[in-house]
Each structure stands twice: as structure tokens, then as C-alpha cells.
């Protein structure tokens, strides 16, 4: 009886590839989230836990995108710039730090 080699989906190099749909999903979410936070005005401060959670999710998506290994794809670079831009928006001011949006305004009721 001969031993069959295990089917290695990672390929001969042993590097696992992120599925195409996941790469595009993460890229579109990062770019869309960046554009949303850049152009939509926030109207209230979120709780501290929501602020930290959104920052962690943004960082996790940047790490997942960087680990995809598709540095030659244009969406990769646009999404990386958008992901870094999400954190750059938070440096715009105190309201931007809390809301994650470029603009903040309290609307009259």
C-alpha cells in the first residue's frame, strides 16, 4: 500500500492565499468606510467601547489585506491608503477622534 501525499491547498510554498471574494470584500469595505466617514457629518459621539471596536475592526481589516499577498493589485493599494486614512481622520480633532468622521455637527431638534 502506497501513501498518498496530502492535498495541500496552500501550494508548494506553504503560503495560504486569501480567497478572491474576501480580498475584494475587505477592499471595498475599507474604501467605502473611508469615503463615508470623510463625507458624512457625524451628529453624536459613540460610547467608548464602540470607538475602540471600530478602530480594532479597521486595524484587523488592514492586517488581513496586507496579509493577502496581492501587492500588485490596484485595489490593494487604494484600500491600504483608505485604511490608513481612517486612522488619519481621527487625528483631525477631538470630535473626529471620538466619531471617526471628518465633520461633526449637533443638529437642532
SULRACOR-V299583 format. One record per run of one state. SS is the DSSP state (A for helix, B for strand, O for the rest). FROM is the first residue (numbers start at 1). LEN is the number of residues. Records with the same first field share a line. If there is no record, write none. Layout:
SS: FROM-LEN / FROM-LEN
This chain:
O: 1-19 / 40-2 / 43-5 / 67-7 / 90-4 / 100-4 / 105-5
A: 20-20 / 48-19 / 74-16 / 94-6
B: 42-1 / 104-1
